[in-house]
Amino acid sequence: MSGKTDAAIRQEVQRQIEVMREGAVDFYGEAELAERLGESLREDRPLRVKLGMDPSSADLHLGHSVVLMKLRRFLELGHTPIFLVGDFTARIGDPSGKSKTRPALDEKQVKENAKTYVSQVAKILDVSSVEVRFNGEWMDEMAPGDFVRLCSHTTVARMLERDDFAKRYAAERPIAVHEFLYPFVQGYDSVALEADVELGGTDQTFNLLMGRELQRAYGQAPQAVITHPLLVGLDGQEKMSKSLGNSIGITDSPEEMYGKVMSIPDASMQAWHRLLAMGDWLSLGDALERWSAAGEGDPMSLKHDLAHEVVARIHGGAPASAARRQFERVVQRKELPDDLPHVELTLGERSGVRLFEVLVEAELASSKSEARRLVQQGGVSVDRAKAVDPVAPLSPGIYVVQVGKRRFARIEIK
């Protein structure tokens, strides 16, 4: 027993529930959780708090940090955070918010994507205090009969209640049978982990609530579900997503991250701060409120402060300050970076090398097709002159090549 009085426990339950509500949109099972929390405090038994992410790509982005920060808040409250890597669910593909079937990933792709997930999460919370699990642990071991039993706990009509399936069905767009399995597997994860709480974005509501249903079906007390808003991407319109090209990766360099934050529309600044400031992660609230309400303050200066705080939280204060100096020098004053990387390319048997080949060999573009596109869209300069021809030959010499606003290299062709 904890030795705390009933009054002290009630007060602590109220305090923790208020923390759990921070930034949330919906809190399903709040009253049940308050009762369970009281019991856990009396017994010194921490709650088990689940957050799952599928390694459908290799990088987590800043939008993921919203729920990761909430998971950190539960850790600060003394509970057990569970970061679940959905190595099995990634092979199905989450249909949430999708208007068509997602391409299935094979096991090799999933494992490759998952390699750095834990190290990326470590940039936001202390993973040594986190229970890290993979849902392949139990799903790969599930017998066919067990899977049939799992799928018997709801109906096709119930599945078609979810918004994305309903829209696709009404529009006569195909829904693959395996897509119906996704909510079952995500829900069963809560059974396997005996979760007390599950966190997620608002787009995950159907899947999260399935966990409550399945826990009841398997004789467990249903988890509480806490949903959070989705961070709008760099375009200021769609949710942040790597597939939409509007994201900031957790693994982005300080300079890249700083520049991307500076590119968000002014109208997005308050929403960004509201979602990213959980647990006092950022501290610009009052200044942004005054700017929005009364026009007090310089939006460019406020955006610099926002960019600096975001980068500092991921990379540290010194890299954030260096990123700010580089942005001011390169983007605002149109000067070259202090630390211009030097790349040497050898002609070999070639008499010259084409510009798109230079971009790929210097790692300024990931592929020849991307290099051609960058030049054709006016995003490449050579010696400060905009390039127009991706196949223009470059002879031996030294060139300063710029891609976009922030990527530079001094390229020496020998």
N, C-alpha and C positions, 0 to 999 in steps of 0.2 A: 504493500500500500504506500501511497505517496506521502501520507501524513498531512495533506492539505485539508483545510476545512471545506465544507460544502459551499460556503459563500465565496471562498477564494477560488474554488474550481469553477463556479458559475461565472465569476468575473473573468477568469482566464479563458473560458469557452467563448464568452462574448468578444473578448479582445481578438482571439484567433480567428473567429468567424468573420470579423470585420476585415482582418488582413486578407483572408481568403476571398472576400468580395472585391478586393482592389482590382479595378480595371475590368471586372467581369461583365459579360452581357447577361448570361443566365446562370443560375445556381440551382440545379435540380437535386432534390433530396437534402436541402439545407437543414431542415428540422431534424431529419434522421441523423445527419452527420453531427449536428450539435450534441445530440444525445450520445452518439458513439464516441465523440471527442471527450465528453465528460468521463465516460468509462475509461478511456485510454489514459486520461490524466490521473485518475484514481489508481490505475494499475501500473503506471509508468510504462505504458505500451504505446510506442509511436504509431501513428497512422501510416498506412502504405499508400503512397501517392504515385500514380502512374502517368507517364507521358511517353507516347510512342511516336516514332518517326520512321518512315520508310526510306531506305537508301535507293530511291528511284533515280537519283543523280549523285555525283560525288561530293557536292558542296551543300552545306547548310547556308541559309542566308539570314539577313537581319530580321526578316519577318518571323523566323523561327525563334529569335531571341525573346519575343514577347512571352511565349509560354515557358521558355527555359528560365526566364527571370522569375516567373511565378513558381516554378519548381524550386528555385533557389529560396524563395520566400518560405516555402514549406520546410526546407532544410533548416532555415534560421529559426523556425518555430519548434524544431526538435523532432520532426517527423522523418520518415524514410523515403527519400525520392527514388523512384525506379525509372531509369531511362531505358526504354524498350526500343531496340533496333528491329524494325520489321523486315527481317531478311526473308521471311516466308510471305508476308502480305505484299512485299514489293514484287514478288513473282506473279501475283494476281493483278495488281494495279488498282489503286484506289479510284473508284468512279466518281467520287465526290466532286460536284461542280463541272463534270465533263459532259460534253454534248455528243461524244462518240467514244467507242471502246479504246482504251489506252493500249499501246503496243506492250506485249508481255516481255518482261526481262528474264533472261535465263539466269541460272544460279551463279554462273561465273561472273556475269556483269554485276549482280547484286553484291557478291562478296568483294569485288573490286571497289564498288562505290562505298561500301560500309567500312573500308579499312581506316579511314581517317575520321569517322563520325565522332568517336569518343574524344579524340584530341581536339576536335572543333568545339564540342560541348564544354571541354575543360577551359575554354576561353571565357566562359560565362559562370560556371559553377564548379565547385570542388568535386571532381569525379571520384576522389578517394573516399568520399562520404556518400556516394551514390551507388545503388544496386543497378548494375548494367546487365541487361538480359537481351536475348535474341529469341523471337518467337518461333524460330525453327527448332528450338530445343524441344518443344512439345508437339508442334504441328507435324514435324517430319516423323514423329513416332506414333501419331494417331492412326489407329486401324480404320479400315473402311467402315466397319460397323459403327465405330465411335463418331465418324464424320456424318454418317446418315442420322444418327441420334441428334447430333448438333444441329443439323439442318431441319429437324422436325419441330423445332421450337417456335417457328413463325410461319407465316403464309405468304404466297406470292402477292396476294392483295396488299398485305402489310408492306412488302418490299416496294410495291409500286406507289406507296404513299410518299416515298422520298422524292423530293422535288426534281432532281436530275433524271431519275428513272421515269417519273410521270411525264416530264416534258418530252423525253425521247420517245416514249411509247405513243404519246398523242401525235407526235410529228412523224410517226412510223419510221423512226430511225432505229437500227438494230441495237438490241441489248444482248450481249453474250451471256450465256448461262453462268460462266465462271465469275462474272462481275457480281452476281448475287451472293457469291461466297464471301466476298470481302467483309461485309459487316459481321457475318458470323465469326470469322476468324478474329477480327479485332475485338469483338465482344468476348470471345472465348479467352483471349489473352487476359482479360480481367479476372476470369474464373481461375486460370492457371496461376496467376500472381496474387490472388486473393486481395485485390485492390480495394481500398476504402474510398479513394478519390481518383478520378481521371480528369486530366486537363486536355484542352484542345481548342482549336479555332472554331468559329461559328459554322464553318463549312463542314465540320465533323460531327455536328449534333446528332444526326441519325445513327452514325456508327457508335458514338459514345453511349447513347441511350440503349442501344442493343446490348451493351455490356451489362446494364442494369437488368434487362430482361433475362439474359442468360444466367446471370448470377442467381436470380430467383429460381430459375429452372433447375439449377445444379445445387440448390439448397444453401446458397450463401446469402448474406445480407447484401442488398444492392448498393453499389458504390454511389457516391455523390458525383455529379458531373458539373464541371465549371468550364464554361466556354468564354472565349475572349475574341475581341474584334481582330480582323485581318489587317495587317499593315499594308497601306497602299504603296504601290511601287513607284519607281522614279518618274513614270509618266503621269502620276497624279490621278490615274483613272482606275486601272485594274489592280487586283491584289498582287503583292510582290511574288514573282515567280521566275525561276530561271528560264523556264520554257518560253516565257513572254519577253525575256530580255530586259526586264525592268528591275533587276534585283541587285543587292549588294551582298557579295559572298562573305561569310565569316573569315574565309581564308584570303580575301583580297588584301593587297598590300596597303599600308597606311595611306600612301599617296592616292591609290586608286579609290579607296574607301572615302577619303576626304573629298576628292573631286566629285564623286557620285552624290554624296550628301549635298554638296553645294549646287547640284543640278536639279534638286527637287523643286517643284513649284512653291512659291511663297505660301500659297493657300494650304499646302500640306504640312507646314511646319508644326502647327499646333497639334494636329492629329498624331504626327510622328512623336512629338514630345510626350503626349498623353499616353501613348502605348509603350514607349521605350523608357519612361521614367519610373516604372514600377520599383518600389523599394528604394526610392531616391537614387535610381541609377543615373538619371540626368536631373539637372537642377535649374532649368531655364523657365519654369512654369510661369512665374510672376511677370518676367520680362516679356514673354510671348503673349500673355494675356493682355498686358498694357498696350503692346503694339497692335494687337488685333482689335481691341475695344476702342482705344483712343488715338491710335497712330503714333504712340510714343516710342521712340527708338528707331534705329536704322535696320531694316530687314536684312540687308547684306551682312551687317555686323552680327545680328542675331543668328543668321545662318552659319556664319563662321564659328560662332560659339557652339551651335548645335553640332556641326561637323567635328569640331575639336573634341567635344565630350564623347561623341559616339566612338571616334577612333581611339581616344584615350581608354575607354572601357574595354576595348578589344585588344589593343596593342600596347597601351601604356602612354603616359604623359609626354615623354621625350619624343617618341615617334609621331605623336599627334601634333606637337609643336613644329617638328621638322616638316610634316606634311602640309601644315598651314603655310609655312614660309615658302615651300615649293609651289603651292597653288598660287600664292600672291605673285611670285616671281614669274612663273611660266604662263599662267592663265590670265592674270589680271594685268601684268606689265609686259607680257609677250616676250619675255626673255628666255634664254636657254637655262635648263636646270644646272645646279652646281655640280651634281654628280652624274654627268652625261655618260651613260655606259658606252664602252668602246668594243666594237665587234669587228673581228677580222674575217674576211671571206677570201678564199683562194679560187682563182679562175681555173687552174688546172689546164685542161685542154681547150677550155672555152676562150673565145676571143673577147667576149663580153658576157654580161649577165643581165637578164631582164629584170625590170623593177619588181614585178610580182614575185620573182624567185628570190630577190634580195630580202623582201619582207618576210618570206617564209624562213629562209636560212638564218635571218637575224632574230627570229622568233617574235617578230612584230605582228605576225598574222599566223593563225593556226593551220591554214591550208591555202593552196593556190587559188581556190575559188573565192575564199574570203579575201585574199590579197587583191584579186582583180576587182571584187566588189568595192573594197575600201577606196581604191583609186578612182573607180568610175563614179563613186558617190562624192568625190571631192574631199576625202578624209586623209589624204597623204600629201606631204610636202617634202621636197628635196632641196636642201640649202635655202629654206624659207620660201621657195616658189612652189605653188600648188601643182602637183603632178596630174596629168590628164590621160596618159597612155600607160596602161599596166605592162605593156610589152616593150616599153622604151628601154634601150640597152644602156647600161652603166659601164663605162670603161674603167680601167685601174685608176684609183685615186681615193680621196677621203671625202665623204659626204655626211651631212647632218640630215637625218631622215626623221620626220615627225609623223605619227599616226594619231589622228584625233587631236584632242587638246592636251593630253598629258603623257603620251608615250613617245620617247625620243631614243635615238641611238646615233653615235658617231660611227659610221661604217667605213672601214678601210678595205678596199678591194685590191688584192695583190695579184 
